[in-house]
């Protein structure tokens, strides 16, 4: 998470890591809207590296990393 607006109700803050497993599970769990964005990001092969949760009041900005050790 590289940015925020407001407070995420799940307690996610800037500099937290969110992981998606090969079978699509997201850890820690997020709201359905944010999880949908991360699934779209995982399927996108474009040069886009940052994605935003669509809930403006407590928006999270995610930076897509190819793989984290």
C-alpha positions as CSV (number, residue, x, y, z in Angstrom):
1,X,0.0,0.0,0.0
2,X,1.7,3.2,-1.2
3,X,-1.0,5.7,-0.2
4,X,-4.3,6.2,1.6
5,X,-7.2,8.6,1.9
6,X,-9.0,8.3,5.2
7,X,-9.0,5.2,7.4
8,X,-9.5,1.8,5.9
9,X,-12.1,-0.1,8.1
10,X,-9.9,-3.2,7.9
11,X,-7.0,-1.4,9.5
12,X,-4.7,-1.4,6.4
13,X,-2.3,1.6,6.3
14,X,0.4,3.0,4.1
15,X,3.4,0.7,3.8
16,X,1.4,-2.5,4.6
17,X,1.8,-5.4,2.2
18,X,-1.1,-7.3,0.8
19,X,-0.4,-10.6,-0.8
20,X,-2.4,-12.5,-3.4
21,X,-1.7,-16.3,-3.6
22,X,-1.7,-18.2,-6.9
23,X,-5.3,-19.3,-6.3
24,X,-6.4,-15.7,-5.8
25,X,-6.7,-15.5,-2.0
26,X,-5.8,-12.1,-0.6
27,X,-4.0,-11.8,2.8
28,X,-4.9,-9.9,4.8
29,X,-8.5,-9.9,3.7
30,X,-9.9,-6.7,2.3
31,X,-13.3,-5.4,1.5
32,X,-14.9,-6.9,-1.7
33,X,-14.3,-3.7,-3.7
34,X,-10.6,-3.6,-2.9
35,X,-10.2,-7.3,-3.5
36,X,-11.9,-6.9,-6.9
37,X,-9.3,-4.2,-7.9
38,X,-6.4,-6.4,-6.8
39,X,-7.8,-9.3,-8.9
40,X,-8.0,-7.0,-11.9
41,X,-4.5,-5.8,-11.3
42,X,-3.2,-9.4,-11.2
43,X,-4.7,-10.1,-14.6
44,X,-3.5,-6.9,-16.2
45,X,-0.2,-7.2,-18.1
46,X,0.1,-3.5,-19.0
47,X,2.6,-1.1,-17.6
48,X,0.2,0.1,-15.0
49,X,1.8,-0.4,-11.6
50,X,-0.5,1.4,-9.2
51,X,-4.2,0.7,-8.6
52,X,-6.7,2.3,-6.3
53,X,-9.5,0.9,-4.2
54,X,-12.8,2.5,-5.5
55,X,-14.1,3.5,-2.0
56,X,-13.1,7.2,-2.0
57,X,-13.8,7.8,1.7
58,X,-11.1,5.3,2.8
59,X,-9.3,4.7,-0.5
60,X,-6.1,2.6,-0.6
61,X,-3.5,2.9,-3.3
62,X,-1.8,-0.3,-4.2
63,X,1.5,-0.7,-6.0
64,X,1.8,-3.9,-8.0
65,X,5.0,-5.9,-7.4
66,X,5.8,-8.9,-9.5
67,X,6.9,-11.0,-6.6
68,X,7.9,-10.5,-3.0
69,X,10.3,-12.9,-1.3
